[in-house]
Amino acid sequence: MGYGPTYAVLLAGRCVARVGVGFALMIALVYSLEVSSPLTYGFLTSLPEIGISTGILLGYLSNYVFSVLPLRLGWRIMLGIATIP
């Protein structure tokens, strides 16, 4: 996404990434419920929420750090940094 030469390529990359993240969130939750004991359901279902909240916080912090870069480079790094995990 960070390398997208046109707006259409950037938009297509964002759509593909959203579908992949949505599937991953649903599959991880169902899998964790299937393999866990009834005593740990609540704990295991709250872990993805904590991870999502932490990821959003890290995203805001990294965007703040990258906001001092030139505009031509900054937005590409902000989108491309998501490929690291």
N, CA and C of each residue as an Amber inpcrd file, in Angstrom:
protein
   255
   0.8070000  -1.1910000   0.0000000   0.0000000   0.0000000   0.0000000
   0.8530000   1.2580000   0.0000000   1.9480000   1.2180000   0.7290000
   2.7900000   2.3940000   0.7870000   3.5260000   2.6710000  -0.5100000
   3.5780000   1.6890000  -1.3980000   4.2660000   1.8560000  -2.6760000
   3.2900000   2.1520000  -3.8080000   2.0180000   2.2290000  -3.5420000
   1.0110000   2.4330000  -4.5830000   1.2840000   3.6690000  -5.4190000
   1.4920000   3.4940000  -6.7330000   1.8110000   4.6430000  -7.5750000
   0.5980000   5.5180000  -7.8710000  -0.6060000   4.9550000  -7.7800000
  -1.8150000   5.7330000  -8.0510000  -2.7960000   5.5530000  -6.9060000
  -3.8120000   6.4110000  -6.9170000  -4.8330000   6.3340000  -5.8800000
  -5.6210000   5.0330000  -5.9740000  -5.8660000   4.5310000  -7.1810000
  -6.6220000   3.2930000  -7.3480000  -5.8750000   2.0950000  -6.7560000
  -4.5770000   2.0290000  -6.9410000  -3.7810000   0.9410000  -6.3690000
  -3.7770000   1.0390000  -4.8440000  -3.6690000   2.2420000  -4.3280000
  -3.7110000   2.4540000  -2.8910000  -5.0520000   2.0060000  -2.3170000
  -6.1380000   2.3660000  -2.9760000  -7.4740000   1.9920000  -2.5110000
  -7.6840000   0.4860000  -2.5770000  -7.2160000  -0.1420000  -3.6370000
  -7.3420000  -1.5970000  -3.7580000  -6.5410000  -2.2980000  -2.6590000
  -5.3710000  -1.8340000  -2.3630000  -4.5640000  -2.4190000  -1.2960000
  -5.2190000  -2.2820000   0.0600000  -5.8380000  -1.1390000   0.3220000
  -6.5310000  -0.9490000   1.5960000  -7.7200000  -1.8930000   1.7220000
  -8.4520000  -2.0900000   0.6270000  -9.6130000  -2.9930000   0.6590000
  -9.1860000  -4.4300000   0.9010000  -8.1400000  -4.8780000   0.2490000
  -7.6410000  -6.2420000   0.4480000  -7.1520000  -6.4210000   1.8830000
  -6.4770000  -5.4390000   2.4150000  -5.9700000  -5.5300000   3.7870000
  -7.1160000  -5.5930000   4.7880000  -8.1770000  -4.8310000   4.5540000
  -9.3120000  -4.8490000   5.4760000 -10.0070000  -6.1960000   5.4920000
 -10.1560000  -6.8080000   4.3330000 -10.7890000  -8.1260000   4.2730000
  -9.9250000  -9.1420000   5.0170000  -8.6260000  -9.1040000   4.8060000
  -7.7260000 -10.0320000   5.4820000  -7.7400000  -9.8640000   6.9910000
  -7.7500000  -8.6460000   7.4650000  -7.7790000  -8.3950000   8.9060000
  -9.1090000  -8.8490000   9.4940000 -10.1960000  -8.6100000   8.7900000
 -11.5090000  -9.0520000   9.2760000 -11.5890000 -10.5590000   9.4150000
 -11.1220000 -11.2780000   8.4120000 -11.1210000 -12.7410000   8.4900000
 -10.2230000 -13.2290000   9.6250000  -9.0670000 -12.6160000   9.7680000
  -8.1390000 -13.0400000  10.8130000  -8.7360000 -12.8410000  12.2020000
  -9.4240000 -11.7340000  12.4110000 -10.0280000 -11.4870000  13.7220000
 -11.1180000 -12.4980000  14.0400000 -11.9280000 -12.8400000  13.0630000
 -13.0080000 -13.8040000  13.2960000 -12.4450000 -15.2080000  13.5170000
 -11.4920000 -15.6110000  12.7170000 -10.9400000 -16.9570000  12.8200000
 -10.1770000 -17.1280000  14.1330000  -9.4210000 -16.1380000  14.5350000
  -8.6610000 -16.2430000  15.7830000  -9.5850000 -16.3720000  16.9860000
 -10.6700000 -15.6410000  16.9960000 -11.6020000 -15.7040000  18.1140000
 -12.2810000 -17.0720000  18.1840000 -12.7520000 -17.5820000  17.0610000
 -13.4100000 -18.8850000  17.0480000 -12.4240000 -19.9890000  17.4190000
 -11.2180000 -19.9210000  16.9210000 -10.2210000 -20.9400000  17.2330000
  -9.8920000 -20.9340000  18.7210000  -9.6960000 -19.7700000  19.2920000
  -9.3550000 -19.7110000  20.7160000 -10.4910000 -20.2350000  21.5830000
 -11.7290000 -20.0330000  21.1720000 -12.8530000 -20.5730000  21.9290000
 -12.9640000 -22.0880000  21.7840000 -12.6030000 -22.6080000  20.6390000
 -12.6930000 -24.0540000  20.4180000 -11.6610000 -24.8320000  21.2210000
 -10.4900000 -24.2860000  21.4050000  -9.4200000 -25.0440000  22.0600000
  -9.2870000 -24.7410000  23.5480000 -10.0310000 -23.7810000  24.0670000
  -9.8760000 -23.4050000  25.4690000 -10.9190000 -24.0950000  26.3430000
 -10.6420000 -24.0780000  27.6210000 -11.5940000 -24.6410000  28.5740000
 -12.6540000 -23.5920000  28.9030000 -13.8030000 -24.0280000  29.4120000
 -14.8650000 -23.0570000  29.7410000 -14.4500000 -22.0250000  30.7830000
 -13.4610000 -22.3310000  31.5920000 -13.0250000 -21.3760000  32.6160000
 -12.2650000 -20.1860000  32.0420000 -11.6930000 -20.3380000  30.8380000
 -10.8620000 -19.2650000  30.2800000 -11.4960000 -18.5660000  29.0850000
 -12.7860000 -18.7830000  28.8270000 -13.4420000 -18.1430000  27.6880000
 -13.3380000 -16.6180000  27.7400000 -13.7040000 -16.0480000  28.8770000
 -13.6990000 -14.5880000  28.9920000 -12.3210000 -13.9910000  28.8230000
 -11.3390000 -14.6340000  29.4190000  -9.9650000 -14.1280000  29.3080000
  -9.4830000 -14.1780000  27.8620000  -9.7290000 -15.2950000  27.1910000
  -9.2400000 -15.4450000  25.8250000 -10.0100000 -14.5870000  24.8210000
 -11.2750000 -14.3030000  25.0940000 -12.0050000 -13.4430000  24.1670000
 -11.6610000 -11.9720000  24.3610000 -11.1130000 -11.6090000  25.5200000
 -10.7200000 -10.2160000  25.7270000  -9.3230000  -9.9150000  25.1980000
  -8.5110000 -10.9210000  24.9760000  -7.1560000 -10.6770000  24.4780000
  -7.1220000 -10.0030000  23.1070000  -7.9470000 -10.4330000  22.1260000
  -7.9210000  -9.6940000  20.8500000  -8.3240000  -8.2320000  20.9870000
  -9.2570000  -7.9300000  21.8880000  -9.6560000  -6.5360000  22.0970000
  -8.5050000  -5.7110000  22.6610000  -7.7640000  -6.2940000  23.5800000
  -6.6090000  -5.5960000  24.1380000  -5.5480000  -5.3900000  23.0580000
  -5.3480000  -6.4090000  22.2270000  -4.3850000  -6.2800000  21.1330000
  -4.7860000  -5.2140000  20.1280000  -6.0760000  -5.1540000  19.8030000
  -6.5540000  -4.1410000  18.8580000  -6.3630000  -2.7470000  19.4300000
  -6.7210000  -2.5670000  20.6930000  -6.5690000  -1.2520000  21.3290000
  -5.1040000  -0.8370000  21.4040000  -4.2330000  -1.7750000  21.7230000
  -2.8010000  -1.4740000  21.7630000  -2.2810000  -1.1280000  20.3690000
  -2.7450000  -1.8520000  19.3570000  -2.3350000  -1.5640000  17.9850000
  -2.7830000  -0.1910000  17.5130000  -4.0000000   0.1970000  17.8840000
  -4.4860000   1.5330000  17.5190000  -3.6330000   2.6080000  18.1920000
  -3.3070000   2.3940000  19.4620000  -2.4490000   3.3550000  20.1680000
  -1.0820000   3.4660000  19.5150000  -0.4880000   2.3250000  19.1730000
   0.8210000   2.3540000  18.5070000   0.7300000   3.0050000  17.1270000
  -0.3840000   2.8040000  16.4340000  -0.5770000   3.4520000  15.1370000
  -0.6200000   4.9650000  15.2600000  -1.3450000   5.4620000  16.2550000
  -1.3940000   6.9050000  16.4750000  -0.0190000   7.4630000  16.8410000
   0.6860000   6.7460000  17.6890000   2.0150000   7.2220000  18.0920000
   2.9960000   7.2230000  16.9270000   2.9620000   6.1630000  16.1020000
   3.8840000   6.1290000  14.9670000   3.5270000   7.1930000  13.9360000
   2.2430000   7.4420000  13.7220000   1.8460000   8.5010000  12.7860000
   2.2750000   9.8730000  13.2860000   2.2440000  10.0590000  14.5900000
   2.7220000  11.3260000  15.1460000   4.2190000  11.4990000  14.8950000
   4.9690000  10.4200000  15.0650000   6.4150000  10.4810000  14.8410000
   6.7180000  10.7350000  13.3690000   5.9740000  10.0740000  12.4630000
   6.2210000  10.2300000  11.0290000   5.6340000  11.5140000  10.4530000
   4.8670000  12.2620000  11.2280000   4.2580000  13.4900000  10.7000000
   5.2800000  14.5900000  10.4670000   6.4730000  14.4670000  11.0350000
   7.4970000  15.5010000  10.8280000   8.2480000  15.2900000   9.5190000
   8.0640000  14.1420000   8.8690000   8.7260000  13.8860000   7.5880000
   8.0710000  14.6990000   6.4830000   8.7470000  14.8810000   5.3620000
   8.1190000  15.5740000   4.2310000   6.8550000  14.8410000   3.7840000
   5.8810000  15.5910000   3.3020000   4.5790000  15.0210000   2.9530000
   4.6920000  13.9220000   1.9120000   5.5770000  14.0800000   0.9590000
   5.7120000  13.0880000  -0.1130000   6.1780000  11.7310000   0.4220000
   6.9250000  11.7230000   1.4830000   7.4530000  10.4930000   2.0590000
   6.6620000  10.0280000   3.2810000   6.1500000  10.9470000   4.0540000
   5.5110000  10.6190000   5.3220000   4.2980000   9.7020000   5.1970000
   3.3840000   9.9950000   4.2720000   2.1640000   9.1780000   4.1740000
   2.4790000   7.7760000   3.6640000   3.5060000   7.6500000   2.8340000
   3.8820000   6.3130000   2.3580000   4.4370000   5.4550000   3.4980000
   5.2230000   6.0590000   4.3570000   5.7540000   5.3110000   5.4940000
   4.6310000   4.9790000   6.4700000   3.6890000   5.9030000   6.6630000
   2.5720000   5.6460000   7.5690000   1.7510000   4.4430000   7.1160000
   1.5500000   4.3060000   5.8260000   0.8060000   3.1430000   5.3100000
   1.6730000   1.9150000   5.2060000   2.9360000   2.0830000   4.8490000
   3.8150000   0.9450000   4.6450000   4.3010000   0.2960000   5.9310000
   4.2320000   1.0250000   7.0420000   4.7140000   0.4770000   8.3140000
   3.8370000  -0.7040000   8.7530000   2.6550000  -0.8250000   8.2390000
   1.7550000  -1.9340000   8.6080000   2.2400000  -3.2730000   8.0630000
   3.1920000  -3.2760000   7.1650000   3.6860000  -4.5440000   6.6130000
   4.7040000  -5.2070000   7.5330000   5.1910000  -4.5140000   8.5380000
   6.2090000  -5.0850000   9.4320000   5.6650000  -6.2470000  10.2680000
   4.5070000  -6.1510000  10.9120000   4.0610000  -7.2880000  11.7310000
   3.7930000  -8.4670000  10.8480000
